[in-house]
Amino acid sequence: MQGIIVFYLPAKGYGYVRVPDTREEFRFRTINLCKPVEAGDHVRFVLKEDRKGYFADEVEPLRIT
């Protein structure tokens, strides 16, 4: 899936990514990041589920030209 980082708090180690088409937001943890990200970055991620619900995993920035 692809989305945009809408919130990222590096000190706490988490953030949220929004899917533009559906406006759904999913949490992600920095421990799962492949590369550093910041708010506004376009990213690719894998949607997974745990006991708290769906979350973004394997978050990776996309190059937008």
C-alpha positions as CSV (number, residue, x, y, z in Angstrom):
1,M,0.0,0.0,0.0
2,Q,1.0,3.6,-0.3
3,G,0.3,6.6,2.0
4,I,1.5,9.8,3.5
5,I,3.0,10.3,7.0
6,V,0.6,12.5,8.8
7,F,2.2,12.4,12.2
8,Y,5.5,11.2,13.5
9,L,7.0,11.6,16.9
10,P,10.6,10.2,16.8
11,A,11.1,10.7,20.6
12,K,8.2,8.4,21.4
13,G,8.9,6.0,18.4
14,Y,5.6,6.0,16.6
15,G,3.5,7.8,14.0
16,Y,0.5,7.5,11.7
17,V,0.3,7.0,8.0
18,R,-2.9,8.0,5.9
19,V,-4.0,6.2,2.8
20,P,-5.1,9.1,0.5
21,D,-7.9,7.3,-1.4
22,T,-9.7,6.0,1.7
23,R,-8.4,8.5,4.3
24,E,-7.8,5.6,6.7
25,E,-5.0,6.0,9.1
26,F,-2.7,3.3,10.5
27,R,-0.2,3.5,13.3
28,F,3.4,2.5,12.8
29,R,6.4,2.0,15.1
30,T,9.9,3.3,14.3
31,I,11.3,-0.1,15.3
32,N,9.8,-1.4,12.0
33,L,11.2,1.3,9.7
34,C,13.5,0.4,6.9
35,K,14.6,4.1,6.5
36,P,14.0,7.4,8.3
37,V,10.7,9.3,7.6
38,E,9.1,12.6,8.6
39,A,5.6,14.1,8.3
40,G,4.6,14.7,4.7
41,D,6.7,11.9,3.3
42,H,5.1,9.6,0.8
43,V,5.7,6.0,1.8
44,R,5.0,2.4,0.9
45,F,4.0,-0.1,3.6
46,V,2.6,-3.5,4.3
47,L,-0.6,-3.6,6.3
48,K,-0.6,-6.2,9.1
49,E,-2.9,-7.0,12.1
50,D,-2.2,-7.5,15.8
51,R,-4.3,-7.5,18.9
52,K,-4.8,-3.7,18.7
53,G,-6.0,-3.8,15.0
54,Y,-4.3,-3.0,11.7
55,F,-0.9,-1.3,11.6
56,A,1.6,-0.2,8.9
57,D,4.8,-2.3,8.8
58,E,7.9,-2.2,6.6
59,V,7.4,1.6,6.1
60,E,9.7,2.8,3.4
61,P,9.9,6.3,1.8
62,L,9.0,6.7,-1.9
63,R,10.8,9.0,-4.3
64,I,8.2,11.5,-5.7
65,T,9.5,13.3,-8.8
